[in-house]
Amino acid sequence: MVDNLAGLDGAEVGVRILHGETLLAMIERSRPQITYWPTFKAAEYDQAERLR
């Protein structure tokens, strides 16, 4: 698991290794979710209008 990717510039990024009973307990408590992530072509994204 990677933490703090959206943190402020210079903020430390944390990496945690989850396994065994800890991981199983987290999975058992979670509920399935369906999400949809749009896939953008890099060129289209780069050409999109920017807010100023």
N, C-alpha and C positions, 0 to 999 in steps of 0.2 A: 504494500500500500504506500502510495506517495502522498505526502502532506504538504500543504502550503504552496501549491503551484501558482495560485493567483495572489500571492502575497506581494508586499511592496518590494520595489527594487532593492536588491541586496539582502532580502530576507532569506533565512536558511530554509532549504527544502529538506524535509524529513523523509526517511524511508524506514518503514517498519515491516518486519517479516512476521506474518501471521500463520500459525500452523497448529496442529493438534487440537486439544480441547477448546482453546480460545477461539480458533477459527470455526470449529463446529458449532459452538454456542452462538456466535455471531450469525452464522448461516441459519440456524434454527429459529432465531428471533426475527429474521428478515421476512418480509412479504414480497412475493414476486411482483414486478412492475413491468409494464410494457411501455417502452419509449421509442420514439422515432427520431433519428438523427438525420437531417438532410445532408446529402453529399454534394459539396460544391466543387466545381472545377477550379483549380488555382487561378487560371487566366481570367475567368469570369469574376472571381472574388477580387482579384487585383484591379480589375477595371471598374468595379462598382464605385459609385459616387461616395465620397467621404463627407461626413458632417464636420463642420469647422467651428 
